[in-house]
């Protein structure tokens, strides 16, 4: 003899599987490209930081952000400027932030880091479109400090570039 609940189950026809609920799938590339979604927020943030802190305060804040990024994404020590530029570029491309070349200036006795492809935050910055350039100063300063045998007195500083799509960072004595 079966228990009452077993009998009830035996007499009931198996239930048809519920139809799968289909939802329109979110395009996977939408999750891969947050910069597009964040652009209005970043523009508003940039305008507010500029209004509250001014250019000097903004640049100090953004250099700190760059230093933090260098700590979060450390690079391995490399023996040559070319190998270091490859490591930097690989990380920068992962951010969607372009690429860098490193050269040595005999005249100024410093390294020049020439960056191309920095995202723009509207026309912000001086020159226009370079609002995030101070992040690069901090980022490159942090990455250079991670290299073996680095002199702690060397600093990064933005210098004028002949090309509007390039940002040049000087790394050397002040």
TORPA-4810 file (N, C-alpha, C, O; in nm, 3 decimals):
<nodes>
NODE_1_0.083_-0.117_0.000_0.000_0.000_0.000_0.088_0.123_0.000_0.190_0.132_0.068_X
NODE_2_0.043_0.215_-0.079_0.121_0.339_-0.092_0.071_0.443_0.006_-0.045_0.444_0.047_X
NODE_3_0.162_0.528_0.041_0.124_0.642_0.126_0.036_0.735_0.043_0.053_0.742_-0.079_X
NODE_4_-0.057_0.807_0.107_-0.149_0.892_0.033_-0.078_0.991_-0.060_-0.124_1.012_-0.172_X
NODE_5_0.031_1.050_-0.018_0.095_1.148_-0.107_0.163_1.081_-0.225_0.172_1.141_-0.332_X
NODE_6_0.211_0.956_-0.209_0.269_0.883_-0.321_0.162_0.846_-0.423_0.186_0.850_-0.544_X
NODE_7_0.044_0.809_-0.373_-0.066_0.775_-0.464_-0.109_0.895_-0.544_-0.136_0.884_-0.664_X
NODE_8_-0.114_1.008_-0.480_-0.154_1.130_-0.552_-0.052_1.162_-0.659_-0.088_1.205_-0.769_X
NODE_9_0.072_1.141_-0.628_0.175_1.171_-0.727_0.172_1.073_-0.843_0.197_1.112_-0.957_X
NODE_10_0.141_0.945_-0.815_0.140_0.844_-0.919_0.025_0.864_-1.016_0.037_0.830_-1.134_X
NODE_11_-0.087_0.918_-0.969_-0.205_0.935_-1.053_-0.200_1.062_-1.136_-0.283_1.082_-1.225_X
NODE_12_-0.105_1.146_-1.109_-0.097_1.274_-1.181_-0.001_1.258_-1.298_0.109_1.206_-1.284_X
NODE_13_-0.046_1.302_-1.411_0.040_1.296_-1.529_0.158_1.389_-1.508_0.145_1.494_-1.445_X
NODE_14_0.272_1.352_-1.561_0.388_1.440_-1.544_0.358_1.577_-1.606_0.303_1.588_-1.715_X
NODE_15_0.396_1.676_-1.533_0.372_1.813_-1.580_0.466_1.844_-1.695_0.584_1.807_-1.696_X
NODE_16_0.412_1.913_-1.789_0.495_1.957_-1.901_0.592_2.062_-1.850_0.558_2.143_-1.764_X
NODE_17_0.711_2.058_-1.903_0.810_2.157_-1.861_0.761_2.296_-1.898_0.707_2.319_-2.006_X
NODE_18_0.781_2.385_-1.805_0.740_2.523_-1.830_0.823_2.579_-1.944_0.943_2.556_-1.952_X
NODE_19_0.758_2.652_-2.031_0.837_2.709_-2.141_0.942_2.804_-2.085_0.918_2.878_-1.991_X
NODE_20_1.058_2.799_-2.145_1.166_2.887_-2.102_1.129_3.032_-2.129_1.079_3.067_-2.236_X
NODE_21_1.152_3.113_-2.030_1.125_3.255_-2.046_1.243_3.316_-2.120_1.357_3.308_-2.075_X
NODE_22_1.213_3.373_-2.230_1.322_3.436_-2.305_1.314_3.586_-2.285_1.208_3.648_-2.297_X
NODE_23_1.427_3.641_-2.255_1.438_3.785_-2.240_1.529_3.836_-2.349_1.621_3.767_-2.393_X
NODE_24_1.501_3.955_-2.391_1.596_4.009_-2.489_1.732_4.019_-2.421_1.746_4.076_-2.313_X
NODE_25_1.831_3.963_-2.487_1.963_3.966_-2.426_2.026_4.102_-2.443_2.013_4.169_-2.545_X
NODE_26_2.095_4.141_-2.336_2.168_4.266_-2.341_2.290_4.243_-2.429_2.360_4.143_-2.412_X
NODE_27_2.316_4.331_-2.521_2.433_4.310_-2.607_2.559_4.298_-2.522_2.585_4.382_-2.436_X
NODE_28_2.636_4.195_-2.547_2.756_4.173_-2.466_2.855_4.287_-2.481_2.929_4.317_-2.387_X
NODE_29_2.859_4.351_-2.597_2.955_4.460_-2.614_2.917_4.580_-2.529_3.001_4.666_-2.503_X
NODE_30_2.794_4.588_-2.485_2.751_4.699_-2.399_2.822_4.691_-2.264_2.859_4.793_-2.206_X
NODE_31_2.841_4.568_-2.215_2.912_4.552_-2.089_3.062_4.568_-2.108_3.134_4.594_-2.011_X
NODE_32_3.110_4.554_-2.228_3.253_4.563_-2.255_3.299_4.706_-2.277_3.419_4.733_-2.274_X
NODE_33_3.206_4.799_-2.299_3.244_4.936_-2.331_3.181_5.035_-2.232_3.098_5.117_-2.272_X
NODE_34_3.218_5.030_-2.104_3.155_5.121_-2.010_3.190_5.267_-2.035_3.115_5.355_-1.993_X
NODE_35_3.302_5.295_-2.102_3.342_5.434_-2.125_3.233_5.510_-2.200_3.207_5.627_-2.171_X
NODE_36_3.170_5.445_-2.296_3.064_5.513_-2.371_2.949_5.549_-2.278_2.895_5.659_-2.286_X
NODE_37_2.911_5.458_-2.191_2.802_5.483_-2.098_2.839_5.586_-1.991_2.752_5.657_-1.942_X
NODE_38_2.965_5.594_-1.957_3.011_5.682_-1.850_3.050_5.821_-1.899_3.076_5.910_-1.818_X
NODE_39_3.053_5.842_-2.028_3.101_5.970_-2.081_3.022_6.091_-2.029_3.085_6.190_-1.992_X
NODE_40_2.890_6.089_-2.025_2.819_6.206_-1.970_2.853_6.232_-1.824_2.868_6.346_-1.781_X
NODE_41_2.866_6.124_-1.748_2.905_6.139_-1.608_3.045_6.199_-1.597_3.067_6.291_-1.518_X
NODE_42_3.139_6.147_-1.676_3.276_6.199_-1.670_3.283_6.347_-1.710_3.359_6.423_-1.650_X
NODE_43_3.205_6.386_-1.809_3.205_6.528_-1.849_3.152_6.615_-1.735_3.208_6.721_-1.707_X
NODE_44_3.044_6.570_-1.671_2.989_6.646_-1.559_3.088_6.650_-1.443_3.105_6.754_-1.379_X
NODE_45_3.152_6.538_-1.415_3.252_6.532_-1.308_3.369_6.626_-1.339_3.416_6.698_-1.251_X
NODE_46_3.415_6.623_-1.461_3.527_6.710_-1.502_3.490_6.857_-1.483_3.570_6.934_-1.430_X
NODE_47_3.372_6.895_-1.526_3.330_7.034_-1.511_3.321_7.074_-1.364_3.359_7.185_-1.327_X
NODE_48_3.270_6.984_-1.282_3.257_7.014_-1.139_3.393_7.023_-1.071_3.417_7.114_-0.991_X
NODE_49_3.483_6.931_-1.102_3.618_6.936_-1.044_3.687_7.066_-1.085_3.749_7.131_-1.002_X
NODE_50_3.676_7.103_-1.212_3.739_7.228_-1.258_3.679_7.349_-1.186_3.752_7.440_-1.147_X
NODE_51_3.547_7.349_-1.167_3.481_7.462_-1.102_3.520_7.472_-0.954_3.538_7.582_-0.902_X
NODE_52_3.533_7.358_-0.888_3.560_7.358_-0.744_3.710_7.372_-0.715_3.749_7.449_-0.627_X
NODE_53_3.792_7.298_-0.788_3.935_7.290_-0.754_4.024_7.379_-0.841_4.137_7.408_-0.801_X
NODE_54_3.977_7.421_-0.957_4.063_7.496_-1.048_4.161_7.402_-1.116_4.168_7.284_-1.083_X
NODE_55_4.236_7.455_-1.211_4.328_7.373_-1.291_4.436_7.307_-1.205_4.465_7.189_-1.223_X
NODE_56_4.496_7.382_-1.112_4.604_7.326_-1.030_4.550_7.216_-0.937_4.614_7.112_-0.922_X
NODE_57_4.436_7.239_-0.877_4.377_7.138_-0.789_4.336_7.014_-0.866_4.356_6.902_-0.819_X
NODE_58_4.278_7.035_-0.984_4.239_6.923_-1.070_4.361_6.840_-1.105_4.358_6.717_-1.092_X
NODE_59_4.468_6.905_-1.149_4.586_6.830_-1.191_4.648_6.754_-1.074_4.695_6.641_-1.092_X
NODE_60_4.648_6.813_-0.954_4.701_6.742_-0.837_4.617_6.618_-0.807_4.671_6.511_-0.779_X
NODE_61_4.486_6.632_-0.812_4.396_6.520_-0.789_4.418_6.411_-0.893_4.429_6.293_-0.858_X
NODE_62_4.424_6.448_-1.019_4.439_6.349_-1.127_4.576_6.282_-1.126_4.587_6.165_-1.161_X
NODE_63_4.681_6.354_-1.086_4.812_6.290_-1.070_4.804_6.182_-0.962_4.863_6.075_-0.976_X
NODE_64_4.731_6.213_-0.854_4.712_6.112_-0.748_4.637_5.990_-0.799_4.669_5.877_-0.761_X
NODE_65_4.538_6.012_-0.885_4.465_5.900_-0.945_4.561_5.817_-1.030_4.556_5.694_-1.027_X
NODE_66_4.647_5.882_-1.105_4.746_5.810_-1.186_4.841_5.727_-1.102_4.872_5.613_-1.137_X
NODE_67_4.887_5.783_-0.989_4.973_5.707_-0.898_4.900_5.585_-0.842_4.958_5.477_-0.829_X
NODE_68_4.773_5.603_-0.810_4.693_5.491_-0.761_4.680_5.383_-0.867_4.691_5.264_-0.836_X
NODE_69_4.658_5.422_-0.992_4.650_5.324_-1.101_4.782_5.247_-1.116_4.781_5.127_-1.140_X
NODE_70_4.894_5.318_-1.101_5.024_5.251_-1.111_5.041_5.146_-1.000_5.100_5.041_-1.023_X
NODE_71_4.988_5.175_-0.882_4.994_5.076_-0.773_4.899_4.959_-0.801_4.931_4.844_-0.770_X
NODE_72_4.785_4.987_-0.859_4.688_4.882_-0.888_4.731_4.793_-1.005_4.696_4.675_-1.009_X
NODE_73_4.805_4.850_-1.100_4.849_4.779_-1.220_5.001_4.790_-1.232_5.050_4.856_-1.324_X
NODE_74_5.076_4.727_-1.141_5.222_4.740_-1.146_5.279_4.672_-1.270_5.221_4.579_-1.326_X
NODE_75_5.395_4.722_-1.311_5.464_4.664_-1.427_5.588_4.590_-1.381_5.649_4.627_-1.281_X
NODE_76_5.626_4.487_-1.454_5.752_4.420_-1.422_5.870_4.508_-1.460_5.859_4.592_-1.550_X
NODE_77_5.981_4.489_-1.393_6.102_4.564_-1.426_6.150_4.523_-1.564_6.148_4.405_-1.600_X
NODE_78_6.192_4.620_-1.641_6.244_4.596_-1.776_6.378_4.668_-1.790_6.401_4.772_-1.728_X
NODE_79_6.464_4.611_-1.871_6.600_4.663_-1.887_6.613_4.772_-1.991_6.708_4.850_-1.987_X
NODE_80_6.520_4.779_-2.085_6.533_4.878_-2.192_6.407_4.964_-2.201_6.298_4.920_-2.165_X
NODE_81_6.423_5.087_-2.250_6.306_5.173_-2.270_6.203_5.111_-2.365_6.082_5.126_-2.343_X
NODE_82_6.249_5.043_-2.469_6.156_4.981_-2.564_6.072_4.872_-2.496_5.951_4.865_-2.516_X
NODE_83_6.137_4.788_-2.416_6.063_4.681_-2.347_5.966_4.741_-2.245_5.855_4.690_-2.229_X
NODE_84_6.007_4.847_-2.176_5.919_4.912_-2.081_5.799_4.975_-2.152_5.686_4.966_-2.104_X
NODE_85_5.824_5.039_-2.265_5.714_5.099_-2.343_5.614_4.991_-2.387_5.494_5.016_-2.390_X
NODE_86_5.664_4.873_-2.422_5.573_4.763_-2.460_5.484_4.722_-2.343_5.365_4.699_-2.360_X
NODE_87_5.543_4.712_-2.224_5.464_4.677_-2.104_5.360_4.785_-2.076_5.244_4.755_-2.048_X
NODE_88_5.402_4.910_-2.083_5.311_5.022_-2.057_5.196_5.021_-2.159_5.079_5.034_-2.122_X
NODE_89_5.231_5.005_-2.285_5.130_5.008_-2.392_5.031_4.894_-2.377_4.911_4.913_-2.398_X
NODE_90_5.079_4.777_-2.340_4.986_4.665_-2.322_4.881_4.698_-2.215_4.763_4.670_-2.233_X
NODE_91_4.924_4.757_-2.105_4.831_4.794_-1.998_4.741_4.909_-2.043_4.620_4.905_-2.019_X
NODE_92_4.798_5.010_-2.106_4.719_5.124_-2.153_4.612_5.080_-2.254_4.498_5.127_-2.247_X
NODE_93_4.648_4.992_-2.346_4.551_4.944_-2.444_4.439_4.867_-2.377_4.324_4.871_-2.422_X
NODE_94_4.471_4.796_-2.268_4.367_4.728_-2.191_4.267_4.825_-2.130_4.150_4.793_-2.115_X
NODE_95_4.314_4.945_-2.096_4.226_5.051_-2.044_4.151_5.121_-2.156_4.052_5.190_-2.132_X
NODE_96_4.198_5.103_-2.281_4.145_5.183_-2.391_4.205_5.323_-2.391_4.141_5.420_-2.433_X
NODE_97_4.330_5.332_-2.343_4.396_5.462_-2.325_4.513_5.486_-2.419_4.596_5.572_-2.391_X
NODE_98_4.524_5.414_-2.527_4.627_5.445_-2.626_4.757_5.372_-2.604_4.761_5.260_-2.552_X
NODE_99_4.866_5.439_-2.646_4.998_5.377_-2.645_5.104_5.481_-2.616_5.079_5.602_-2.623_X
NODE_100_5.225_5.434_-2.585_5.336_5.523_-2.552_5.464_5.477_-2.620_5.487_5.357_-2.639_X
NODE_101_5.546_5.575_-2.655_5.683_5.551_-2.702_5.777_5.619_-2.603_5.744_5.725_-2.549_X
NODE_102_5.890_5.560_-2.579_5.989_5.620_-2.489_6.115_5.646_-2.568_6.167_5.557_-2.636_X
NODE_103_6.166_5.769_-2.558_6.293_5.804_-2.624_6.379_5.880_-2.523_6.331_5.928_-2.421_X
NODE_104_6.507_5.889_-2.556_6.601_5.962_-2.469_6.640_6.092_-2.537_6.677_6.094_-2.654_X
NODE_105_6.633_6.202_-2.462_6.676_6.332_-2.513_6.818_6.359_-2.463_6.839_6.383_-2.344_X
NODE_106_6.915_6.354_-2.555_7.054_6.383_-2.519_7.066_6.526_-2.468_7.133_6.552_-2.367_X
NODE_107_7.000_6.619_-2.537_7.009_6.761_-2.502_6.960_6.788_-2.360_7.026_6.858_-2.284_X
NODE_108_6.842_6.731_-2.325_6.783_6.756_-2.194_6.819_6.651_-2.090_6.785_6.664_-1.973_X
NODE_109_6.888_6.544_-2.135_6.927_6.435_-2.046_6.808_6.382_-1.966_6.809_6.378_-1.843_X
NODE_110_6.706_6.342_-2.041_6.584_6.289_-1.979_6.517_6.192_-2.075_6.551_6.185_-2.193_X
NODE_111_6.421_6.117_-2.023_6.338_6.033_-2.107_6.215_6.114_-2.148_6.162_6.193_-2.069_X
NODE_112_6.170_6.093_-2.270_6.047_6.154_-2.318_5.948_6.041_-2.346_5.975_5.952_-2.426_X
NODE_113_5.834_6.047_-2.279_5.728_5.949_-2.300_5.623_6.017_-2.387_5.556_6.110_-2.342_X
NODE_114_5.609_5.971_-2.509_5.515_6.031_-2.604_5.392_5.943_-2.612_5.398_5.829_-2.659_X
NODE_115_5.282_5.998_-2.566_5.157_5.922_-2.554_5.059_5.964_-2.664_5.040_6.083_-2.690_X
NODE_116_4.999_5.865_-2.727_4.895_5.888_-2.828_4.772_5.809_-2.790_4.782_5.697_-2.740_X
NODE_117_4.654_5.866_-2.813_4.529_5.793_-2.795_4.463_5.809_-2.659_4.379_5.728_-2.622_X
NODE_118_4.499_5.913_-2.585_4.433_5.938_-2.457_4.288_5.972_-2.481_4.258_6.057_-2.566_X
NODE_119_4.194_5.909_-2.408_4.053_5.945_-2.426_4.031_6.093_-2.392_4.098_6.149_-2.305_X
NODE_120_3.940_6.152_-2.461_3.908_6.294_-2.437_3.783_6.302_-2.351_3.693_6.219_-2.359_X
NODE_121_3.780_6.404_-2.269_3.660_6.436_-2.191_3.613_6.569_-2.248_3.637_6.676_-2.193_X
NODE_122_3.544_6.559_-2.361_3.502_6.680_-2.431_3.623_6.763_-2.467_3.729_6.710_-2.502_X
NODE_123_3.607_6.894_-2.460_3.716_6.986_-2.490_3.790_7.032_-2.366_3.863_7.130_-2.371_X
NODE_124_3.771_6.962_-2.254_3.835_7.001_-2.128_3.985_6.986_-2.134_4.039_6.903_-2.208_X
NODE_125_4.051_7.068_-2.055_4.197_7.063_-2.046_4.262_7.175_-2.125_4.197_7.247_-2.201_X
NODE_126_4.391_7.188_-2.104_4.468_7.290_-2.174_4.596_7.224_-2.224_4.683_7.193_-2.143_X
NODE_127_4.608_7.203_-2.354_4.518_7.240_-2.462_4.389_7.156_-2.458_4.384_7.051_-2.394_X
NODE_128_4.286_7.204_-2.527_4.157_7.135_-2.525_4.169_6.986_-2.561_4.243_6.948_-2.652_X
NODE_129_4.094_6.905_-2.486_4.095_6.760_-2.511_4.197_6.684_-2.428_4.209_6.562_-2.442_X
NODE_130_4.270_6.753_-2.341_4.375_6.686_-2.263_4.344_6.683_-2.114_4.435_6.678_-2.032_X
NODE_131_4.217_6.687_-2.078_4.178_6.694_-1.937_4.239_6.581_-1.855_4.274_6.604_-1.739_X
NODE_132_4.252_6.461_-1.910_4.306_6.347_-1.836_4.459_6.338_-1.838_4.514_6.242_-1.784_X
NODE_133_4.527_6.432_-1.898_4.673_6.423_-1.912_4.745_6.414_-1.778_4.848_6.348_-1.768_X
NODE_134_4.693_6.479_-1.675_4.759_6.473_-1.544_4.754_6.331_-1.487_4.842_6.293_-1.409_X
NODE_135_4.653_6.252_-1.524_4.650_6.111_-1.482_4.774_6.041_-1.538_4.837_5.961_-1.469_X
NODE_136_4.808_6.072_-1.662_4.927_6.010_-1.723_5.054_6.048_-1.648_5.142_5.964_-1.629_X
NODE_137_5.064_6.173_-1.604_5.183_6.214_-1.528_5.199_6.127_-1.405_5.309_6.077_-1.377_X
NODE_138_5.091_6.108_-1.330_5.099_6.023_-1.211_5.122_5.877_-1.244_5.200_5.810_-1.176_X
NODE_139_5.055_5.829_-1.347_5.069_5.689_-1.387_5.213_5.659_-1.429_5.272_5.561_-1.383_X
NODE_140_5.269_5.743_-1.516_5.406_5.720_-1.561_5.506_5.741_-1.447_5.606_5.670_-1.439_X
NODE_141_5.480_5.835_-1.359_5.567_5.857_-1.243_5.569_5.731_-1.157_5.675_5.686_-1.114_X
NODE_142_5.451_5.674_-1.133_5.443_5.552_-1.053_5.509_5.434_-1.120_5.581_5.358_-1.055_X
NODE_143_5.486_5.417_-1.249_5.548_5.306_-1.319_5.700_5.319_-1.326_5.771_5.220_-1.312_X
NODE_144_5.748_5.440_-1.348_5.894_5.458_-1.354_5.956_5.430_-1.217_6.065_5.373_-1.209_X
NODE_145_5.888_5.470_-1.110_5.940_5.446_-0.974_5.948_5.297_-0.942_6.025_5.257_-0.855_X
NODE_146_5.870_5.214_-1.011_5.871_5.070_-0.989_5.992_5.001_-1.054_6.021_4.885_-1.024_X
NODE_147_6.060_5.071_-1.142_6.171_5.009_-1.214_6.295_5.003_-1.127_6.321_5.093_-1.047_X
NODE_148_6.371_4.896_-1.143_6.492_4.875_-1.064_6.591_4.989_-1.085_6.611_5.035_-1.198_X
NODE_149_6.653_5.034_-0.977_6.756_5.136_-0.985_6.706_5.276_-1.015_6.785_5.363_-1.053_X
NODE_150_6.578_5.300_-0.997_6.522_5.432_-1.027_6.571_5.535_-0.925_6.577_5.507_-0.805_X
NODE_151_6.605_5.651_-0.973_6.647_5.763_-0.889_6.522_5.836_-0.839_6.443_5.885_-0.920_X
NODE_152_6.505_5.843_-0.708_6.384_5.903_-0.649_6.374_6.053_-0.675_6.268_6.112_-0.652_X
NODE_153_6.481_6.116_-0.723_6.475_6.261_-0.750_6.420_6.292_-0.889_6.394_6.408_-0.921_X
NODE_154_6.402_6.189_-0.972_6.349_6.212_-1.106_6.197_6.226_-1.098_6.130_6.157_-1.021_X
NODE_155_6.143_6.317_-1.180_6.000_6.344_-1.178_5.943_6.347_-1.320_6.016_6.363_-1.418_X
NODE_156_5.812_6.331_-1.329_5.743_6.344_-1.457_5.681_6.483_-1.464_5.632_6.537_-1.365_X
NODE_157_5.685_6.538_-1.585_5.626_6.670_-1.608_5.583_6.679_-1.753_5.657_6.641_-1.844_X
NODE_158_5.462_6.728_-1.773_5.412_6.746_-1.909_5.486_6.860_-1.977_5.513_6.963_-1.916_X
NODE_159_5.518_6.839_-2.105_5.582_6.944_-2.185_5.502_6.962_-2.313_5.423_6.876_-2.351_X
NODE_160_5.523_7.074_-2.378_5.449_7.104_-2.501_5.482_7.002_-2.609_5.593_6.951_-2.618_X
NODE_161_5.381_6.975_-2.691_5.397_6.884_-2.803_5.364_6.958_-2.932_5.275_7.042_-2.936_X
NODE_162_5.437_6.925_-3.038_5.411_6.986_-3.168_5.286_6.928_-3.233_5.226_6.991_-3.320_X
NODE_163_5.244_6.809_-3.189_5.127_6.743_-3.248_5.009_6.750_-3.150_5.025_6.719_-3.032_X
NODE_164_4.892_6.790_-3.198_4.778_6.806_-3.108_4.726_6.674_-3.048_4.660_6.677_-2.944_X
NODE_165_4.752_6.560_-3.112_4.702_6.433_-3.062_4.803_6.360_-2.974_4.781_6.244_-2.937_X
NODE_166_4.912_6.426_-2.939_5.015_6.366_-2.855_5.026_6.440_-2.723_5.005_6.561_-2.716_X
NODE_167_5.058_6.365_-2.621_5.094_6.425_-2.492_5.236_6.378_-2.463_5.265_6.258_-2.466_X
NODE_168_5.322_6.473_-2.434_5.462_6.439_-2.407_5.489_6.463_-2.259_5.461_6.570_-2.204_X
NODE_169_5.543_6.359_-2.197_5.579_6.363_-2.054_5.730_6.349_-2.044_5.788_6.254_-2.097_X
NODE_170_5.791_6.444_-1.977_5.935_6.442_-1.955_5.962_6.373_-1.823_5.897_6.403_-1.723_X
NODE_171_6.058_6.280_-1.821_6.097_6.212_-1.698_6.244_6.236_-1.676_6.329_6.183_-1.748_X
NODE_172_6.275_6.316_-1.575_6.413_6.350_-1.547_6.424_6.445_-1.428_6.329_6.461_-1.351_X
NODE_173_6.541_6.509_-1.416_6.561_6.610_-1.310_6.473_6.731_-1.339_6.445_6.764_-1.454_X
NODE_174_6.430_6.797_-1.233_6.345_6.916_-1.255_6.422_7.031_-1.313_6.366_7.138_-1.337_X
</nodes>
